[in-house]
Amino acid sequence: MAIQLTSDRPTKLVREIDQSSNLPPEKVVDVAEGEILDLNWSTTIPDDIATEIDEANYLLLSLKTKTKGYHNWYGFKKHVVVIGNDPKNQPKNENLVLAVANSIPQPDKKKIVTTIPGIRECNLYDPVHRELASNITWKELLHWDEEANHFRCPANEGITTRLIKLAIELQDIRDIWGLPLQINSGYRDPDTNRRVGGAKYSRHCQGDGADIVIKGVPTAQVNATLASRPEFKYRGLASAKRFTHVDLRGYYARWDYGF
């Protein structure tokens, strides 16, 4: 299914982030409640690079059909619903064996101390956040490969911040069932994202998306449970036979990978 945008209320798309009443008619598109528009893609403006506070409340989207001469428009996150998947977004199994997050690593466990943007000394075996994400470790989110002595270092401090927020969300998800949560795919650098066939604006690259498995719980049940929870309304949620994708994009997005 292609990517589509709709709205549960009348809303407007704008060419510039401003009140629509301040913009000329050629820079405003009215979207009726329930109207469906085909998209090429959608993405957010990360909080850490937004130049205005309001920018963090908008998403940038590309309409398949030019409207008033343009493909790219801004929409208000809380007013839109994005459904469907880019046919090119077919992530492959990353073929990495990741430890299941069961408990806080004990002092006698291995230590891999490194530097990542925003954290001068980071032990990859430590929880991402000791109080709020005690079962989610850096080595899982960053795909520490012991044999290759390699992990995926966040590109900047903003991504590190979003990874911490993601880990807290994953801990909350784990706590719903009280069962081990496995991260099949966490942070991806751009090269890895291209190699595995991820989306152009993948949330994995922005540090707030993960593909997960709850041990012993069918993926359809995981997806349905999360979809039913009010706090997941403004999240990305996608289903596949072997994993569930979750992300913190800040607007409603749902799709099925079809595999």
C-alpha positions, 0 to 999 in steps of 0.5 A, spaced: 500 500 500 502 506 498 503 512 503 497 516 504 495 522 508 488 524 511 486 527 517 480 526 522 479 534 522 479 539 517 486 542 516 491 546 512 498 544 509 502 550 508 509 552 504 512 556 510 511 555 517 506 560 519 499 561 521 495 560 514 492 566 515 498 570 514 500 566 508 498 568 501 492 563 498 498 560 493 501 557 499 496 554 503 492 548 501 485 546 505 484 538 506 477 536 508 476 531 514 477 524 511 480 527 504 486 522 502 492 525 499 497 520 496 504 521 498 512 520 496 514 521 503 513 524 510 518 526 515 519 531 521 523 536 523 528 534 529 527 538 535 534 539 536 535 542 529 528 546 529 530 554 528 523 555 531 519 552 537 513 551 532 517 547 527 517 541 532 510 541 531 510 540 524 512 534 519 514 535 512 511 531 506 511 530 499 505 530 495 505 525 489 501 530 485 504 537 485 499 542 488 499 549 486 506 548 483 509 544 489 510 537 491 513 539 498 508 542 504 508 542 511 502 539 515 501 540 523 503 533 526 496 533 531 492 534 525 494 528 520 494 521 519 499 517 515 498 510 513 501 505 508 508 504 506 513 506 501 514 499 496 521 501 497 521 500 504 523 493 505 528 492 510 532 486 510 534 482 516 540 485 519 543 478 521 546 480 528 545 476 534 543 481 539 542 480 547 535 480 550 534 485 555 533 482 561 536 485 567 541 491 569 548 488 567 552 487 573 559 490 575 563 483 573 560 484 566 564 486 560 565 493 559 566 497 552 567 504 554 567 509 548 565 516 547 559 518 543 556 525 541 553 528 548 556 522 552 564 522 554 564 516 557 559 511 555 559 503 557 556 500 551 554 494 556 550 499 561 543 501 561 541 507 556 538 510 562 539 506 569 532 509 572 527 509 566 530 504 561 534 499 566 533 493 561 535 497 554 543 497 553 547 501 548 550 495 545 543 493 543 541 500 540 547 501 537 548 494 535 555 492 538 559 487 534 564 484 538 567 480 533 568 486 528 569 490 534 564 495 531 558 499 533 554 504 530 556 511 533 550 516 533 552 522 528 550 527 532 548 529 539 541 530 537 541 523 535 543 520 542 538 524 545 533 521 541 536 514 542 535 515 550 528 517 549 527 511 545 530 507 550 525 509 555 519 508 550 522 501 549 522 500 557 515 502 557 513 497 552 517 491 555 513 493 562 507 492 559 508 484 558 514 484 563 517 479 558 524 480 555 524 485 549 529 484 543 531 489 538 532 487 531 534 493 529 535 500 532 540 505 530 542 505 523 547 510 520 545 512 513 550 506 509 547 501 513 540 503 512 541 503 504 544 496 505 538 493 509 533 497 504 530 502 509 526 508 507 529 514 505 527 518 511 528 512 516 526 513 523 532 508 525 537 514 522 534 519 526 535 515 532 527 514 534 525 508 531 526 500 532 524 494 530 522 489 536 520 482 538 517 481 545 519 474 547 513 469 547 508 474 544 506 474 537 507 480 533 500 481 531 498 481 538 504 486 540 502 491 534 494 490 536 496 492 544 500 498 542 495 500 537 490 500 542 494 504 547 492 512 547 499 514 548 501 511 542 496 515 538 502 520 535 507 514 534 509 510 528 507 503 528 508 498 523 507 490 523 511 484 520 511 477 521 517 477 525 517 484 528 514 490 530 516 497 528 515 503 533 518 510 532 517 517 536 515 521 530 510 525 533 504 524 528 499 518 527 503 513 522 501 506 521 503 501 515 504 493 514 510 491 511 507 485 507 512 480 509 
